[in-house]
Amino acid sequence: MFNRSSDTQAEDHILIDQVLAGDKIALESLVKKHQHWIFNTALNMVADPEDAADITQEVLIKVITNLRSFKGESQFRTWVYRIIKNHFLNEKRSQYTKATLSFDDYANGLNSIPDESLDDFSLEVDKSLLVEEAKISCMKGMLLCLTPEQRLIFILGELFEFSDSVGSQVMDISKANFRAKLHRARAQLYNFMKNKCGLINKENPCRCAKKTVGFIKKGYVDPVHLHFQKETLATIEKVAEHKTEVYQEEVETEYRKLYQRHPYLKGPESLQSIRELLSSNQIKETFDLQ
């Protein structure tokens, strides 16, 4: 499923040719192959699974209805990410894309949540799962302190480790500019974590286990429905490109690993709902599907 070889690229081109010839099964296969990438990108952009699910469907519709415009001049996934970029950054989607918090605001918010012991909180679910849910929720919330452009560049270059060549194509900027923007986003995020988060820097007092009860009370963590630990296909590090890059500071690698160990989740669209989407009159008329 996570093969990143030229075989995967060739498979995309074959499926696209079949889709343009009116093959509905090929279209279903193409959508299933790429929907998880779209969903996980959206999830890291907005930090809310329900919003990410809505965005995934919106982007999928754009991918499908614009498929005839794909000229094969880049990898299909690069082309898909350009659509994602346009959807997030070039449209008026302020409820999803504007950075509503500064890092100072985020730190103050964490400080306002009292430290409480999970031992004093009666729950039926495994407490270690709740702590992990709180950790992932908090880390994805930190991403919202980056600008929308920074978030997407961070997701491309740091989480999925796309090369500067691919990243610059997606973002419509030079490779040098992509590297500079990625460095700036990474520095802002990791400097905040170094000064606030206790996951790597043990001198910091903030601990996920101490904040979990507060996260539950505020609704950031739902102990009945854990958003980030169901439908897990892999971890981000298992699907990343793994480009070769040596950081000057080893600690930055540790912070990257924290994010890359987040679950790579199954997209929200079931096979039946995909079929419903592909059975819409709009899609049928676009491709004259059989």
Buried (B, 14 or more C-beta within 10 A) or exposed (E): EEEEEEEBBEBBEEBBEBBBEEBBEBBBBBBBBBBBBBBBBBBBBBBBBEBBBBBBBBBBBBBBBEBEEBEEEBBBBBBBBBBBBBBBBEEEBEEBBEBEBEBEEBBEEBEEBEEBEBEEBEBEEEBEBBBBBBBBBBBBBBBBBBBBBBBBBBBBBBBBBBBBEBBBBBBEBEBEBBBBBBEBBBEBBBEBBBEBBBBBBEEBEBBBBBBBBBBBEEEBBEBEEBBBBEBEBBEBBEBBEEEEEEEEEEEBEBBBEBBBEBBBBBBBBEEEEBEEBBEEEEBBEBBEBE
